[in-house]
């Protein structure tokens, strides 16, 4: 099958938009999540992110990458101000609405209202959840680390609350995100549904990993 080879020079000579699409596609499927925040006046904000990743389970840490703040970043501003935010998985039910949150609305406008999603609050979390999301969690910011290479920021938060459909949580703690119709993103703007191949047991030397039934683990 014919292939293309891009060296560093050709990468540098690409138009910025073409290069962004190419490089963003290389890392494969990414999670689609909406981050919910509030400012000091209670104005809600909602933005889609595909750069969210697991950092550790004890403590329960999640990170995401924030692009350079050369323009106003309401999500970052609100996290710095309040210290709290929510992460809400995007499902097939509302992925088009989720994508629309990437539009540059003004700071005094709520993406919830403009795209037709519903803010939801619990007592000790000032940031809004997305009511329509089936798997969501609240975080308290712990660290914001500048990445000097490209002026992005690594934002690390500790999970304080998890709200998840009971049917999606299996007996061993595994969350079956596919049962919640969670979607994935590739590149900058391509959305995908998923089909599970299998769950398989912990890999050990000289022993074939076995399929794990969805109702529980294999010993």
C-alpha positions in Angstrom: 0.0 0.0 0.0 1.4 3.5 -0.9 2.6 5.6 2.0 3.6 9.2 2.6 6.7 10.3 4.5 6.7 13.7 6.3 10.1 14.8 7.6 10.7 17.7 9.9 11.2 20.2 7.1 8.0 19.2 5.4 6.1 19.5 8.7 7.5 23.0 9.2 6.5 24.0 5.7 2.8 22.9 6.0 0.1 25.4 6.5 -0.8 25.7 10.2 -4.3 24.3 9.7 -3.2 21.2 7.7 -0.4 20.5 10.3 -2.9 20.9 13.2 -5.3 18.4 11.6 -2.4 15.9 10.8 -0.8 16.0 14.2 -4.0 15.9 16.1 -5.1 12.8 14.2 -1.8 10.9 14.9 -2.6 10.1 18.5 -5.7 8.2 17.6 -9.1 8.1 19.4 -9.4 10.5 22.4 -12.1 11.0 25.0 -14.8 13.6 24.4 -15.6 15.5 27.5 -17.3 18.8 28.5 -15.7 20.8 31.3 -18.1 22.8 33.4 -17.2 25.9 35.4 -18.6 29.0 37.0 -17.3 32.5 37.6 -17.6 34.6 40.8 -21.0 35.9 39.6 -22.4 32.4 39.1 -22.2 32.6 35.3 -21.9 29.1 33.9 -19.4 28.1 31.3 -19.1 24.8 29.3 -16.3 23.8 26.8 -15.4 20.6 25.0 -12.0 19.0 25.5 -10.3 16.0 24.0 -7.1 16.2 26.0 -8.3 14.7 29.3 -6.3 11.8 30.8 -6.0 9.6 33.9 -3.0 10.4 36.1 -3.5 8.1 39.1 -6.1 6.4 41.3 -4.7 7.1 44.8 -5.1 10.0 45.0 -7.6 10.1 42.2 -6.0 12.5 39.8 -7.0 13.6 36.3 -5.2 16.0 34.0 -6.0 18.0 30.9 -4.1 20.3 28.6 -5.1 23.9 28.2 -4.0 25.7 25.1 -2.0 29.0 25.3 -3.9 31.8 27.0 -3.1 34.3 24.3 -6.8 34.8 24.1 -9.4 34.7 26.9 -9.9 31.2 28.3 -13.0 31.2 30.4 -12.5 27.6 31.6 -9.0 28.4 32.9 -10.0 31.7 34.4 -12.9 30.1 36.3 -10.8 27.2 37.6 -8.2 29.6 38.9 -10.9 31.7 40.5 -13.1 29.0 42.2 -10.8 26.0 42.3 -13.6 23.7 41.1 -14.7 22.2 37.8 -16.6 19.2 36.4 -15.8 16.7 33.7 -18.8 15.3 31.8 -18.5 12.5 29.2 -20.2 13.1 25.9 -22.6 10.5 24.6 -24.3 9.9 21.3 -27.4 11.7 22.6 -25.8 15.2 22.5 -22.4 15.1 20.7 -23.5 17.8 18.2 -24.5 20.1 21.1 -21.2 19.4 22.8 -19.2 20.3 19.7 -21.0 23.6 19.5 -19.4 24.6 22.8 -16.1 25.1 21.0 -17.5 28.3 19.5 -16.1 31.5 21.0 -18.9 32.8 23.1 -18.4 35.9 25.2 -17.7 35.6 28.9 -21.1 36.8 29.9 -22.8 34.1 27.7 -23.6 30.6 28.9 -22.8 27.8 26.5 -25.4 25.7 28.3 -28.1 28.1 27.1 -26.8 28.5 23.6 -26.4 24.8 22.8 -29.4 23.5 24.7 -27.7 21.5 27.6 -28.8 21.6 31.2 -26.6 22.8 34.1 -27.0 20.6 37.3 -25.6 21.4 40.7 -24.9 19.4 43.9 -24.5 21.1 47.4 -20.8 21.5 47.8 -19.7 21.9 44.2 -19.9 25.4 42.7 -19.3 24.2 39.2 -22.1 22.9 37.0 -22.5 19.3 35.8 -24.1 18.5 32.5 -27.5 16.9 33.4 -27.6 15.0 30.1 -24.2 13.3 30.7 -24.4 9.7 32.0 -20.9 9.7 33.5 -19.5 12.8 35.2 -17.3 13.9 38.1 -16.3 16.9 40.0 -12.7 18.0 40.7 -10.7 20.4 42.8 -7.7 21.9 41.1 -4.4 20.8 42.6 -1.7 22.0 40.2 -1.4 24.1 37.0 2.0 23.5 35.4 3.2 25.5 32.4 4.7 23.5 29.6 7.4 25.8 28.2 7.9 24.0 24.8 4.6 25.3 23.4 3.2 27.5 26.2 0.3 25.2 27.1 -0.7 24.4 30.6 -1.1 21.0 32.3 -4.1 21.3 34.7 -4.3 18.6 37.4 -7.4 18.0 39.5 -8.4 15.6 42.3 -11.8 13.9 41.9 -14.2 14.7 44.7 -17.5 13.3 43.4 -18.5 10.8 40.8 -22.0 10.5 39.3 -22.5 7.5 37.1 -25.4 5.3 36.0 -25.5 2.3 38.3 -25.8 -0.1 35.4 -22.5 1.0 33.9 -20.5 0.1 37.0 -19.5 -3.5 37.1 -18.7 -5.7 40.1 -14.9 -5.1 40.0 -15.3 -1.3 39.7 -14.9 -1.2 35.9 -17.1 1.5 34.3 -18.6 0.3 31.0 -18.5 3.6 29.1 -19.8 1.9 26.0 -23.1 1.1 27.7 -23.4 4.8 28.3 -23.0 5.4 24.5 -19.9 7.5 25.1 -18.3 8.9 22.0 -14.7 9.4 21.0 -12.9 12.1 19.0 -10.2 11.8 16.4 -8.4 14.8 15.0 -10.1 18.1 15.7 -13.6 17.4 14.6 -14.4 13.8 13.9 -16.7 12.0 16.3 -17.0 8.2 16.7 -19.2 5.6 18.4 -17.4 2.5 19.7 -17.6 -1.3 19.5 -15.9 -3.3 22.3 -13.6 -6.1 21.2 -13.3 -7.6 24.6 -12.0 -7.1 28.2 -9.0 -9.3 28.9 -7.3 -10.4 32.1 -4.1 -8.9 33.5 -1.2 -10.0 31.3 1.4 -12.3 32.9 4.5 -13.9 31.4 4.0 -17.2 29.7 0.3 -17.2 30.3 -2.4 -16.3 27.8 -4.7 -13.5 28.8 -8.4 -14.6 29.0 -11.5 -12.7 28.1 -13.3 -11.1 31.1 -17.1 -11.4 31.2 -18.7 -8.0 31.6 -20.5 -9.0 34.8 -17.2 -9.4 36.7 -13.4 -10.2 36.7 -11.5 -13.4 36.1 -9.3 -14.5 39.0 
